[in-house]
Amino acid sequence: MGKIFIENQKLIEVIGEMFDSVYADQLQMQITVNSSSYAVKFYESLGFSKTSEEQETDGLKIYPRCTTVH
């Protein structure tokens, strides 16, 4: 999916709806993200959990998160 930078609440809601629509069409799917520190709580609110410790890629700190949808 690439990198997502969220600037406002409406965009957060749209992304949440996007995840919901993807989930509805799949029997089981695993989604992984490399979150910024600012988006960790957002992803956790969607059910994502930590898959490993903080990492640094291209000078950016990332926080790997994953969720499985049934």
PQR file of N, CA, C, O and H, with PARSE charges and radii, in Angstrom:
ATOM      1  N   MET A   1       0.826  -1.190   0.000 -0.4000 1.5000
ATOM      2  CA  MET A   1       0.000   0.000   0.000 -0.0000 2.0000
ATOM      3  C   MET A   1       0.864   1.245   0.000  0.5500 1.7000
ATOM      4  O   MET A   1       0.418   2.285  -0.484 -0.5500 1.4000
ATOM      5  N   GLY A   2       2.063   1.189   0.513 -0.4000 1.5000
ATOM      6  CA  GLY A   2       2.904   2.378   0.544 -0.0000 2.0000
ATOM      7  C   GLY A   2       2.730   3.145   1.836  0.5500 1.7000
ATOM      8  O   GLY A   2       2.187   2.620   2.808 -0.5500 1.4000
ATOM      9  H   GLY A   2       2.426   0.344   0.907  0.4000 1.0000
ATOM     10  N   LYS A   3       3.186   4.376   1.851 -0.4000 1.5000
ATOM     11  CA  LYS A   3       3.134   5.202   3.057 -0.0000 2.0000
ATOM     12  C   LYS A   3       1.884   6.064   3.049  0.5500 1.7000
ATOM     13  O   LYS A   3       1.502   6.615   2.017 -0.5500 1.4000
ATOM     14  H   LYS A   3       3.627   4.802   1.061  0.4000 1.0000
ATOM     15  N   ILE A   4       1.254   6.175   4.205 -0.4000 1.5000
ATOM     16  CA  ILE A   4       0.066   7.010   4.357 -0.0000 2.0000
ATOM     17  C   ILE A   4       0.373   8.062   5.409  0.5500 1.7000
ATOM     18  O   ILE A   4       0.796   7.724   6.515 -0.5500 1.4000
ATOM     19  H   ILE A   4       1.565   5.727   5.044  0.4000 1.0000
ATOM     20  N   PHE A   5       0.169   9.322   5.085 -0.4000 1.5000
ATOM     21  CA  PHE A   5       0.321  10.401   6.045 -0.0000 2.0000
ATOM     22  C   PHE A   5      -1.049  11.033   6.252  0.5500 1.7000
ATOM     23  O   PHE A   5      -1.686  11.475   5.296 -0.5500 1.4000
ATOM     24  H   PHE A   5      -0.174   9.596   4.187  0.4000 1.0000
ATOM     25  N   ILE A   6      -1.495  11.073   7.490 -0.4000 1.5000
ATOM     26  CA  ILE A   6      -2.838  11.537   7.804 -0.0000 2.0000
ATOM     27  C   ILE A   6      -2.772  12.933   8.393  0.5500 1.7000
ATOM     28  O   ILE A   6      -2.048  13.168   9.361 -0.5500 1.4000
ATOM     29  H   ILE A   6      -0.977  10.714   8.266  0.4000 1.0000
ATOM     30  N   GLU A   7      -3.529  13.871   7.812 -0.4000 1.5000
ATOM     31  CA  GLU A   7      -3.483  15.251   8.255 -0.0000 2.0000
ATOM     32  C   GLU A   7      -4.715  15.708   9.016  0.5500 1.7000
ATOM     33  O   GLU A   7      -4.638  16.686   9.759 -0.5500 1.4000
ATOM     34  H   GLU A   7      -4.118  13.681   7.026  0.4000 1.0000
ATOM     35  N   ASN A   8      -5.853  15.035   8.857 -0.4000 1.5000
ATOM     36  CA  ASN A   8      -7.034  15.505   9.563 -0.0000 2.0000
ATOM     37  C   ASN A   8      -7.989  14.371   9.892  0.5500 1.7000
ATOM     38  O   ASN A   8      -7.842  13.260   9.383 -0.5500 1.4000
ATOM     39  H   ASN A   8      -5.916  14.240   8.253  0.4000 1.0000
ATOM     40  N   GLN A   9      -8.964  14.650  10.740 -0.4000 1.5000
ATOM     41  CA  GLN A   9      -9.894  13.639  11.223 -0.0000 2.0000
ATOM     42  C   GLN A   9     -10.735  13.032  10.098  0.5500 1.7000
ATOM     43  O   GLN A   9     -10.975  11.824  10.107 -0.5500 1.4000
ATOM     44  H   GLN A   9      -9.084  15.552  11.153  0.4000 1.0000
ATOM     45  N   LYS A  10     -11.182  13.822   9.146 -0.4000 1.5000
ATOM     46  CA  LYS A  10     -11.993  13.304   8.053 -0.0000 2.0000
ATOM     47  C   LYS A  10     -11.226  12.261   7.253  0.5500 1.7000
ATOM     48  O   LYS A  10     -11.789  11.235   6.873 -0.5500 1.4000
ATOM     49  H   LYS A  10     -10.987  14.803   9.139  0.4000 1.0000
ATOM     50  N   LEU A  11      -9.961  12.511   6.995 -0.4000 1.5000
ATOM     51  CA  LEU A  11      -9.146  11.552   6.265 -0.0000 2.0000
ATOM     52  C   LEU A  11      -9.015  10.256   7.061  0.5500 1.7000
ATOM     53  O   LEU A  11      -9.049   9.170   6.482 -0.5500 1.4000
ATOM     54  H   LEU A  11      -9.503  13.345   7.304  0.4000 1.0000
ATOM     55  N   ILE A  12      -8.866  10.358   8.380 -0.4000 1.5000
ATOM     56  CA  ILE A  12      -8.796   9.171   9.227 -0.0000 2.0000
ATOM     57  C   ILE A  12     -10.077   8.350   9.074  0.5500 1.7000
ATOM     58  O   ILE A  12     -10.021   7.125   8.968 -0.5500 1.4000
ATOM     59  H   ILE A  12      -8.838  11.240   8.850  0.4000 1.0000
ATOM     60  N   GLU A  13     -11.230   9.024   9.061 -0.4000 1.5000
ATOM     61  CA  GLU A  13     -12.504   8.328   8.907 -0.0000 2.0000
ATOM     62  C   GLU A  13     -12.606   7.641   7.553  0.5500 1.7000
ATOM     63  O   GLU A  13     -13.091   6.513   7.465 -0.5500 1.4000
ATOM     64  H   GLU A  13     -11.275  10.020   9.147  0.4000 1.0000
ATOM     65  N   VAL A  14     -12.152   8.313   6.493 -0.4000 1.5000
ATOM     66  CA  VAL A  14     -12.199   7.733   5.146 -0.0000 2.0000
ATOM     67  C   VAL A  14     -11.321   6.493   5.075  0.5500 1.7000
ATOM     68  O   VAL A  14     -11.722   5.486   4.492 -0.5500 1.4000
ATOM     69  H   VAL A  14     -11.758   9.229   6.565  0.4000 1.0000
ATOM     70  N   ILE A  15     -10.138   6.549   5.654 -0.4000 1.5000
ATOM     71  CA  ILE A  15      -9.241   5.387   5.641 -0.0000 2.0000
ATOM     72  C   ILE A  15      -9.863   4.246   6.433  0.5500 1.7000
ATOM     73  O   ILE A  15      -9.776   3.090   6.019 -0.5500 1.4000
ATOM     74  H   ILE A  15      -9.811   7.367   6.128  0.4000 1.0000
ATOM     75  N   GLY A  16     -10.487   4.550   7.565 -0.4000 1.5000
ATOM     76  CA  GLY A  16     -11.184   3.517   8.344 -0.0000 2.0000
ATOM     77  C   GLY A  16     -12.274   2.849   7.526  0.5500 1.7000
ATOM     78  O   GLY A  16     -12.424   1.628   7.578 -0.5500 1.4000
ATOM     79  H   GLY A  16     -10.558   5.489   7.902  0.4000 1.0000
ATOM     80  N   GLU A  17     -13.038   3.630   6.771 -0.4000 1.5000
ATOM     81  CA  GLU A  17     -14.084   3.079   5.909 -0.0000 2.0000
ATOM     82  C   GLU A  17     -13.478   2.221   4.799  0.5500 1.7000
ATOM     83  O   GLU A  17     -14.048   1.202   4.410 -0.5500 1.4000
ATOM     84  H   GLU A  17     -12.916   4.622   6.729  0.4000 1.0000
ATOM     85  N   MET A  18     -12.319   2.643   4.294 -0.4000 1.5000
ATOM     86  CA  MET A  18     -11.648   1.870   3.258 -0.0000 2.0000
ATOM     87  C   MET A  18     -11.257   0.492   3.795  0.5500 1.7000
ATOM     88  O   MET A  18     -11.475  -0.520   3.129 -0.5500 1.4000
ATOM     89  H   MET A  18     -11.855   3.471   4.610  0.4000 1.0000
ATOM     90  N   PHE A  19     -10.682   0.452   4.997 -0.4000 1.5000
ATOM     91  CA  PHE A  19     -10.325  -0.830   5.606 -0.0000 2.0000
ATOM     92  C   PHE A  19     -11.571  -1.678   5.824  0.5500 1.7000
ATOM     93  O   PHE A  19     -11.544  -2.884   5.577 -0.5500 1.4000
ATOM     94  H   PHE A  19     -10.505   1.274   5.539  0.4000 1.0000
ATOM     95  N   ASP A  20     -12.664  -1.067   6.283 -0.4000 1.5000
ATOM     96  CA  ASP A  20     -13.911  -1.804   6.503 -0.0000 2.0000
ATOM     97  C   ASP A  20     -14.415  -2.437   5.215  0.5500 1.7000
ATOM     98  O   ASP A  20     -14.863  -3.583   5.227 -0.5500 1.4000
ATOM     99  H   ASP A  20     -12.685  -0.088   6.484  0.4000 1.0000
ATOM    100  N   SER A  21     -14.348  -1.706   4.100 -0.4000 1.5000
ATOM    101  CA  SER A  21     -14.841  -2.249   2.837 -0.0000 2.0000
ATOM    102  C   SER A  21     -13.948  -3.380   2.337  0.5500 1.7000
ATOM    103  O   SER A  21     -14.439  -4.337   1.738 -0.5500 1.4000
ATOM    104  H   SER A  21     -13.984  -0.775   4.090  0.4000 1.0000
ATOM    105  N   VAL A  22     -12.656  -3.281   2.576 -0.4000 1.5000
ATOM    106  CA  VAL A  22     -11.743  -4.361   2.187 -0.0000 2.0000
ATOM    107  C   VAL A  22     -12.028  -5.589   3.031  0.5500 1.7000
ATOM    108  O   VAL A  22     -12.072  -6.703   2.508 -0.5500 1.4000
ATOM    109  H   VAL A  22     -12.257  -2.503   3.062  0.4000 1.0000
ATOM    110  N   TYR A  23     -12.222  -5.402   4.335 -0.4000 1.5000
ATOM    111  CA  TYR A  23     -12.490  -6.518   5.236 -0.0000 2.0000
ATOM    112  C   TYR A  23     -13.761  -7.264   4.837  0.5500 1.7000
ATOM    113  O   TYR A  23     -13.804  -8.491   4.929 -0.5500 1.4000
ATOM    114  H   TYR A  23     -12.186  -4.497   4.760  0.4000 1.0000
ATOM    115  N   ALA A  24     -14.787  -6.553   4.400 -0.4000 1.5000
ATOM    116  CA  ALA A  24     -16.084  -7.158   4.109 -0.0000 2.0000
ATOM    117  C   ALA A  24     -16.005  -8.158   2.958  0.5500 1.7000
ATOM    118  O   ALA A  24     -16.815  -9.084   2.902 -0.5500 1.4000
ATOM    119  H   ALA A  24     -14.751  -5.556   4.326  0.4000 1.0000
ATOM    120  N   ASP A  25     -15.062  -7.998   2.049 -0.4000 1.5000
ATOM    121  CA  ASP A  25     -14.974  -8.846   0.866 -0.0000 2.0000
ATOM    122  C   ASP A  25     -14.016 -10.035   1.014  0.5500 1.7000
ATOM    123  O   ASP A  25     -13.867 -10.813   0.072 -0.5500 1.4000
ATOM    124  H   ASP A  25     -14.405  -7.246   2.095  0.4000 1.0000
ATOM    125  N   GLN A  26     -13.378 -10.191   2.149 -0.4000 1.5000
ATOM    126  CA  GLN A  26     -12.374 -11.231   2.327 -0.0000 2.0000
ATOM    127  C   GLN A  26     -12.773 -12.215   3.428  0.5500 1.7000
ATOM    128  O   GLN A  26     -13.315 -11.810   4.456 -0.5500 1.4000
ATOM    129  H   GLN A  26     -13.499  -9.559   2.915  0.4000 1.0000
ATOM    130  N   LEU A  27     -12.505 -13.507   3.213 -0.4000 1.5000
ATOM    131  CA  LEU A  27     -12.733 -14.485   4.270 -0.0000 2.0000
ATOM    132  C   LEU A  27     -11.684 -14.334   5.361  0.5500 1.7000
ATOM    133  O   LEU A  27     -12.011 -14.352   6.547 -0.5500 1.4000
ATOM    134  H   LEU A  27     -12.064 -13.836   2.377  0.4000 1.0000
ATOM    135  N   GLN A  28     -10.445 -14.188   4.970 -0.4000 1.5000
ATOM    136  CA  GLN A  28      -9.361 -13.935   5.920 -0.0000 2.0000
ATOM    137  C   GLN A  28      -8.240 -13.220   5.178  0.5500 1.7000
ATOM    138  O   GLN A  28      -7.850 -13.616   4.080 -0.5500 1.4000
ATOM    139  H   GLN A  28     -10.179 -14.174   4.006  0.4000 1.0000
ATOM    140  N   MET A  29      -7.739 -12.180   5.785 -0.4000 1.5000
ATOM    141  CA  MET A  29      -6.693 -11.395   5.149 -0.0000 2.0000
ATOM    142  C   MET A  29      -5.791 -10.823   6.238  0.5500 1.7000
ATOM    143  O   MET A  29      -6.266 -10.417   7.299 -0.5500 1.4000
ATOM    144  H   MET A  29      -8.056 -11.858   6.678  0.4000 1.0000
ATOM    145  N   GLN A  30      -4.506 -10.797   5.972 -0.4000 1.5000
ATOM    146  CA  GLN A  30      -3.561 -10.188   6.899 -0.0000 2.0000
ATOM    147  C   GLN A  30      -3.068  -8.879   6.287  0.5500 1.7000
ATOM    148  O   GLN A  30      -2.639  -8.835   5.134 -0.5500 1.4000
ATOM    149  H   GLN A  30      -4.120 -11.127   5.110  0.4000 1.0000
ATOM    150  N   ILE A  31      -3.138  -7.825   7.081 -0.4000 1.5000
ATOM    151  CA  ILE A  31      -2.689  -6.507   6.630 -0.0000 2.0000
ATOM    152  C   ILE A  31      -1.545  -6.073   7.537  0.5500 1.7000
ATOM    153  O   ILE A  31      -1.651  -6.124   8.762 -0.5500 1.4000
ATOM    154  H   ILE A  31      -3.487  -7.861   8.018  0.4000 1.0000
ATOM    155  N   THR A  32      -0.450  -5.647   6.914 -0.4000 1.5000
ATOM    156  CA  THR A  32       0.680  -5.127   7.684 -0.0000 2.0000
ATOM    157  C   THR A  32       0.947  -3.690   7.260  0.5500 1.7000
ATOM    158  O   THR A  32       0.771  -3.327   6.097 -0.5500 1.4000
ATOM    159  H   THR A  32      -0.364  -5.606   5.919  0.4000 1.0000
ATOM    160  N   VAL A  33       1.371  -2.883   8.217 -0.4000 1.5000
ATOM    161  CA  VAL A  33       1.734  -1.493   7.947 -0.0000 2.0000
ATOM    162  C   VAL A  33       3.011  -1.161   8.684  0.5500 1.7000
ATOM    163  O   VAL A  33       3.316  -1.758   9.716 -0.5500 1.4000
ATOM    164  H   VAL A  33       1.514  -3.178   9.162  0.4000 1.0000
ATOM    165  N   ASN A  34       3.753  -0.216   8.159 -0.4000 1.5000
ATOM    166  CA  ASN A  34       4.898   0.363   8.849 -0.0000 2.0000
ATOM    167  C   ASN A  34       4.468   1.771   9.249  0.5500 1.7000
ATOM    168  O   ASN A  34       4.553   2.713   8.461 -0.5500 1.4000
ATOM    169  H   ASN A  34       3.505   0.269   7.320  0.4000 1.0000
ATOM    170  N   SER A  35       4.012   1.889  10.469 -0.4000 1.5000
ATOM    171  CA  SER A  35       3.415   3.127  10.956 -0.0000 2.0000
ATOM    172  C   SER A  35       4.475   4.137  11.384  0.5500 1.7000
ATOM    173  O   SER A  35       5.580   3.773  11.787 -0.5500 1.4000
ATOM    174  H   SER A  35       3.942   1.124  11.110  0.4000 1.0000
ATOM    175  N   SER A  36       4.112   5.403  11.287 -0.4000 1.5000
ATOM    176  CA  SER A  36       4.923   6.441  11.924 -0.0000 2.0000
ATOM    177  C   SER A  36       4.514   6.480  13.390  0.5500 1.7000
ATOM    178  O   SER A  36       3.499   5.894  13.767 -0.5500 1.4000
ATOM    179  H   SER A  36       3.214   5.699  10.960  0.4000 1.0000
ATOM    180  N   SER A  37       5.286   7.158  14.208 -0.4000 1.5000
ATOM    181  CA  SER A  37       4.932   7.256  15.627 -0.0000 2.0000
ATOM    182  C   SER A  37       3.608   7.969  15.824  0.5500 1.7000
ATOM    183  O   SER A  37       2.901   7.704  16.796 -0.5500 1.4000
ATOM    184  H   SER A  37       6.110   7.634  13.901  0.4000 1.0000
ATOM    185  N   TYR A  38       3.262   8.873  14.913 -0.4000 1.5000
ATOM    186  CA  TYR A  38       2.025   9.643  15.024 -0.0000 2.0000
ATOM    187  C   TYR A  38       0.775   8.802  14.753  0.5500 1.7000
ATOM    188  O   TYR A  38      -0.309   9.137  15.232 -0.5500 1.4000
ATOM    189  H   TYR A  38       3.836   9.089  14.123  0.4000 1.0000
ATOM    190  N   ALA A  39       0.916   7.712  13.989 -0.4000 1.5000
ATOM    191  CA  ALA A  39      -0.251   6.924  13.590 -0.0000 2.0000
ATOM    192  C   ALA A  39      -0.410   5.613  14.355  0.5500 1.7000
ATOM    193  O   ALA A  39      -1.339   4.855  14.077 -0.5500 1.4000
ATOM    194  H   ALA A  39       1.796   7.440  13.601  0.4000 1.0000
ATOM    195  N   VAL A  40       0.476   5.326  15.316 -0.4000 1.5000
ATOM    196  CA  VAL A  40       0.408   4.063  16.057 -0.0000 2.0000
ATOM    197  C   VAL A  40      -0.958   3.895  16.720  0.5500 1.7000
ATOM    198  O   VAL A  40      -1.578   2.841  16.582 -0.5500 1.4000
ATOM    199  H   VAL A  40       1.231   5.942  15.542  0.4000 1.0000
ATOM    200  N   LYS A  41      -1.433   4.902  17.429 -0.4000 1.5000
ATOM    201  CA  LYS A  41      -2.731   4.790  18.115 -0.0000 2.0000
ATOM    202  C   LYS A  41      -3.870   4.602  17.130  0.5500 1.7000
ATOM    203  O   LYS A  41      -4.814   3.865  17.413 -0.5500 1.4000
ATOM    204  H   LYS A  41      -0.929   5.758  17.541  0.4000 1.0000
ATOM    205  N   PHE A  42      -3.798   5.257  15.976 -0.4000 1.5000
ATOM    206  CA  PHE A  42      -4.824   5.089  14.945 -0.0000 2.0000
ATOM    207  C   PHE A  42      -4.899   3.636  14.499  0.5500 1.7000
ATOM    208  O   PHE A  42      -5.981   3.048  14.475 -0.5500 1.4000
ATOM    209  H   PHE A  42      -3.031   5.855  15.746  0.4000 1.0000
ATOM    210  N   TYR A  43      -3.743   3.047  14.143 -0.4000 1.5000
ATOM    211  CA  TYR A  43      -3.751   1.661  13.687 -0.0000 2.0000
ATOM    212  C   TYR A  43      -4.190   0.711  14.796  0.5500 1.7000
ATOM    213  O   TYR A  43      -4.908  -0.253  14.531 -0.5500 1.4000
ATOM    214  H   TYR A  43      -2.865   3.524  14.163  0.4000 1.0000
ATOM    215  N   GLU A  44      -3.767   0.967  16.042 -0.4000 1.5000
ATOM    216  CA  GLU A  44      -4.202   0.127  17.146 -0.0000 2.0000
ATOM    217  C   GLU A  44      -5.712   0.223  17.352  0.5500 1.7000
ATOM    218  O   GLU A  44      -6.342  -0.755  17.752 -0.5500 1.4000
ATOM    219  H   GLU A  44      -3.184   1.750  16.257  0.4000 1.0000
ATOM    220  N   SER A  45      -6.301   1.395  17.082 -0.4000 1.5000
ATOM    221  CA  SER A  45      -7.754   1.532  17.204 -0.0000 2.0000
ATOM    222  C   SER A  45      -8.491   0.705  16.152  0.5500 1.7000
ATOM    223  O   SER A  45      -9.667   0.386  16.324 -0.5500 1.4000
ATOM    224  H   SER A  45      -5.789   2.190  16.757  0.4000 1.0000
ATOM    225  N   LEU A  46      -7.800   0.357  15.060 -0.4000 1.5000
ATOM    226  CA  LEU A  46      -8.376  -0.491  14.018 -0.0000 2.0000
ATOM    227  C   LEU A  46      -8.085  -1.975  14.253  0.5500 1.7000
ATOM    228  O   LEU A  46      -8.471  -2.821  13.446 -0.5500 1.4000
ATOM    229  H   LEU A  46      -6.844   0.616  14.920  0.4000 1.0000
ATOM    230  N   GLY A  47      -7.402  -2.288  15.363 -0.4000 1.5000
ATOM    231  CA  GLY A  47      -7.124  -3.684  15.692 -0.0000 2.0000
ATOM    232  C   GLY A  47      -5.734  -4.165  15.335  0.5500 1.7000
ATOM    233  O   GLY A  47      -5.449  -5.355  15.471 -0.5500 1.4000
ATOM    234  H   GLY A  47      -7.089  -1.600  16.018  0.4000 1.0000
ATOM    235  N   PHE A  48      -4.861  -3.283  14.884 -0.4000 1.5000
ATOM    236  CA  PHE A  48      -3.490  -3.669  14.566 -0.0000 2.0000
ATOM    237  C   PHE A  48      -2.700  -3.859  15.860  0.5500 1.7000
ATOM    238  O   PHE A  48      -2.950  -3.176  16.853 -0.5500 1.4000
ATOM    239  H   PHE A  48      -5.092  -2.317  14.774  0.4000 1.0000
ATOM    240  N   SER A  49      -1.751  -4.786  15.843 -0.4000 1.5000
ATOM    241  CA  SER A  49      -0.880  -5.005  16.999 -0.0000 2.0000
ATOM    242  C   SER A  49       0.582  -4.975  16.563  0.5500 1.7000
ATOM    243  O   SER A  49       0.898  -5.143  15.385 -0.5500 1.4000
ATOM    244  H   SER A  49      -1.548  -5.342  15.036  0.4000 1.0000
ATOM    245  N   LYS A  50       1.459  -4.759  17.526 -0.4000 1.5000
ATOM    246  CA  LYS A  50       2.892  -4.648  17.254 -0.0000 2.0000
ATOM    247  C   LYS A  50       3.437  -5.997  16.797  0.5500 1.7000
ATOM    248  O   LYS A  50       3.179  -7.022  17.429 -0.5500 1.4000
ATOM    249  H   LYS A  50       1.203  -4.622  18.483  0.4000 1.0000
ATOM    250  N   THR A  51       4.193  -5.996  15.693 -0.4000 1.5000
ATOM    251  CA  THR A  51       4.804  -7.226  15.193 -0.0000 2.0000
ATOM    252  C   THR A  51       6.295  -7.298  15.500  0.5500 1.7000
ATOM    253  O   THR A  51       6.871  -8.385  15.536 -0.5500 1.4000
ATOM    254  H   THR A  51       4.403  -5.163  15.180  0.4000 1.0000
ATOM    255  N   SER A  52       6.919  -6.145  15.719 -0.4000 1.5000
ATOM    256  CA  SER A  52       8.327  -6.099  16.119 -0.0000 2.0000
ATOM    257  C   SER A  52       8.609  -4.717  16.703  0.5500 1.7000
ATOM    258  O   SER A  52       7.755  -3.831  16.679 -0.5500 1.4000
ATOM    259  H   SER A  52       6.451  -5.262  15.690  0.4000 1.0000
ATOM    260  N   GLU A  53       9.798  -4.553  17.217 -0.4000 1.5000
ATOM    261  CA  GLU A  53      10.176  -3.286  17.828 -0.0000 2.0000
ATOM    262  C   GLU A  53      10.384  -2.208  16.765  0.5500 1.7000
ATOM    263  O   GLU A  53      10.435  -2.493  15.569 -0.5500 1.4000
ATOM    264  H   GLU A  53      10.492  -5.272  17.236  0.4000 1.0000
ATOM    265  N   GLU A  54      10.499  -0.991  17.223 -0.4000 1.5000
ATOM    266  CA  GLU A  54      10.771   0.160  16.346 -0.0000 2.0000
ATOM    267  C   GLU A  54      11.977  -0.133  15.459  0.5500 1.7000
ATOM    268  O   GLU A  54      12.965  -0.719  15.902 -0.5500 1.4000
ATOM    269  H   GLU A  54      10.458  -0.760  18.195  0.4000 1.0000
ATOM    270  N   GLN A  55      11.877   0.285  14.205 -0.4000 1.5000
ATOM    271  CA  GLN A  55      12.968   0.103  13.246 -0.0000 2.0000
ATOM    272  C   GLN A  55      13.254   1.434  12.569  0.5500 1.7000
ATOM    273  O   GLN A  55      12.451   2.365  12.645 -0.5500 1.4000
ATOM    274  H   GLN A  55      11.075   0.762  13.845  0.4000 1.0000
ATOM    275  N   GLU A  56      14.387   1.518  11.916 -0.4000 1.5000
ATOM    276  CA  GLU A  56      14.708   2.727  11.162 -0.0000 2.0000
ATOM    277  C   GLU A  56      14.974   2.348   9.713  0.5500 1.7000
ATOM    278  O   GLU A  56      15.800   1.480   9.431 -0.5500 1.4000
ATOM    279  H   GLU A  56      15.039   0.762  11.854  0.4000 1.0000
ATOM    280  N   THR A  57      14.265   3.008   8.791 -0.4000 1.5000
ATOM    281  CA  THR A  57      14.397   2.755   7.360 -0.0000 2.0000
ATOM    282  C   THR A  57      14.552   4.092   6.653  0.5500 1.7000
ATOM    283  O   THR A  57      13.707   4.975   6.798 -0.5500 1.4000
ATOM    284  H   THR A  57      13.594   3.713   9.020  0.4000 1.0000
ATOM    285  N   ASP A  58      15.607   4.240   5.903 -0.4000 1.5000
ATOM    286  CA  ASP A  58      15.874   5.485   5.172 -0.0000 2.0000
ATOM    287  C   ASP A  58      15.822   6.704   6.092  0.5500 1.7000
ATOM    288  O   ASP A  58      15.354   7.770   5.693 -0.5500 1.4000
ATOM    289  H   ASP A  58      16.294   3.523   5.785  0.4000 1.0000
ATOM    290  N   GLY A  59      16.300   6.541   7.310 -0.4000 1.5000
ATOM    291  CA  GLY A  59      16.323   7.646   8.264 -0.0000 2.0000
ATOM    292  C   GLY A  59      15.001   7.900   8.967  0.5500 1.7000
ATOM    293  O   GLY A  59      14.913   8.805   9.797 -0.5500 1.4000
ATOM    294  H   GLY A  59      16.681   5.675   7.634  0.4000 1.0000
ATOM    295  N   LEU A  60      13.963   7.118   8.655 -0.4000 1.5000
ATOM    296  CA  LEU A  60      12.659   7.278   9.300 -0.0000 2.0000
ATOM    297  C   LEU A  60      12.412   6.141  10.279  0.5500 1.7000
ATOM    298  O   LEU A  60      12.674   4.977   9.973 -0.5500 1.4000
ATOM    299  H   LEU A  60      14.034   6.383   7.981  0.4000 1.0000
ATOM    300  N   LYS A  61      11.908   6.484  11.454 -0.4000 1.5000
ATOM    301  CA  LYS A  61      11.546   5.456  12.423 -0.0000 2.0000
ATOM    302  C   LYS A  61      10.165   4.916  12.053  0.5500 1.7000
ATOM    303  O   LYS A  61       9.222   5.671  11.812 -0.5500 1.4000
ATOM    304  H   LYS A  61      11.696   7.429  11.703  0.4000 1.0000
ATOM    305  N   ILE A  62      10.077   3.581  12.016 -0.4000 1.5000
ATOM    306  CA  ILE A  62       8.805   2.941  11.704 -0.0000 2.0000
ATOM    307  C   ILE A  62       8.430   1.986  12.827  0.5500 1.7000
ATOM    308  O   ILE A  62       9.286   1.488  13.559 -0.5500 1.4000
ATOM    309  H   ILE A  62      10.842   2.968  12.211  0.4000 1.0000
ATOM    310  N   TYR A  63       7.139   1.746  12.944 -0.4000 1.5000
ATOM    311  CA  TYR A  63       6.591   0.893  13.983 -0.0000 2.0000
ATOM    312  C   TYR A  63       5.716  -0.154  13.295  0.5500 1.7000
ATOM    313  O   TYR A  63       4.553   0.118  12.995 -0.5500 1.4000
ATOM    314  H   TYR A  63       6.444   2.151  12.349  0.4000 1.0000
ATOM    315  N   PRO A  64       6.262  -1.358  13.039 -0.5600 1.5000
ATOM    316  CA  PRO A  64       5.509  -2.388  12.323  0.2800 2.0000
ATOM    317  C   PRO A  64       4.260  -2.826  13.099  0.5500 1.7000
ATOM    318  O   PRO A  64       4.316  -3.091  14.300 -0.5500 1.4000
ATOM    319  N   ARG A  65       3.144  -2.893  12.385 -0.4000 1.5000
ATOM    320  CA  ARG A  65       1.870  -3.315  12.956 -0.0000 2.0000
ATOM    321  C   ARG A  65       1.197  -4.267  11.987  0.5500 1.7000
ATOM    322  O   ARG A  65       1.427  -4.191  10.780 -0.5500 1.4000
ATOM    323  H   ARG A  65       3.099  -2.678  11.410  0.4000 1.0000
ATOM    324  N   CYS A  66       0.363  -5.169  12.508 -0.4000 1.5000
ATOM    325  CA  CYS A  66      -0.302  -6.163  11.691 -0.0000 2.0000
ATOM    326  C   CYS A  66      -1.681  -6.474  12.273  0.5500 1.7000
ATOM    327  O   CYS A  66      -1.893  -6.371  13.481 -0.5500 1.4000
ATOM    328  H   CYS A  66       0.176  -5.230  13.488  0.4000 1.0000
ATOM    329  N   THR A  67      -2.603  -6.852  11.410 -0.4000 1.5000
ATOM    330  CA  THR A  67      -3.913  -7.333  11.850 -0.0000 2.0000
ATOM    331  C   THR A  67      -4.371  -8.420  10.900  0.5500 1.7000
ATOM    332  O   THR A  67      -4.031  -8.408   9.716 -0.5500 1.4000
ATOM    333  H   THR A  67      -2.431  -6.936  10.428  0.4000 1.0000
ATOM    334  N   THR A  68      -5.146  -9.362  11.425 -0.4000 1.5000
ATOM    335  CA  THR A  68      -5.746 -10.402  10.615 -0.0000 2.0000
ATOM    336  C   THR A  68      -7.250 -10.216  10.667  0.5500 1.7000
ATOM    337  O   THR A  68      -7.835 -10.056  11.739 -0.5500 1.4000
ATOM    338  H   THR A  68      -5.422  -9.371  12.386  0.4000 1.0000
ATOM    339  N   VAL A  69      -7.858 -10.240   9.516 -0.4000 1.5000
ATOM    340  CA  VAL A  69      -9.298 -10.024   9.412 -0.0000 2.0000
ATOM    341  C   VAL A  69      -9.934 -11.329   8.949  0.5500 1.7000
ATOM    342  O   VAL A  69      -9.465 -11.963   8.004 -0.5500 1.4000
ATOM    343  H   VAL A  69      -7.383 -10.370   8.645  0.4000 1.0000
ATOM    344  N   HIS A  70     -10.987 -11.713   9.616 -0.4000 1.5000
ATOM    345  CA  HIS A  70     -11.713 -12.958   9.270 -0.0000 2.0000
ATOM    346  C   HIS A  70     -12.980 -12.620   8.548  0.5500 1.7000
ATOM    347  O   HIS A  70     -13.734 -13.517   8.170 -0.5500 1.4000
ATOM    348  H   HIS A  70     -11.368 -11.199  10.385  0.4000 1.0000
TER
END
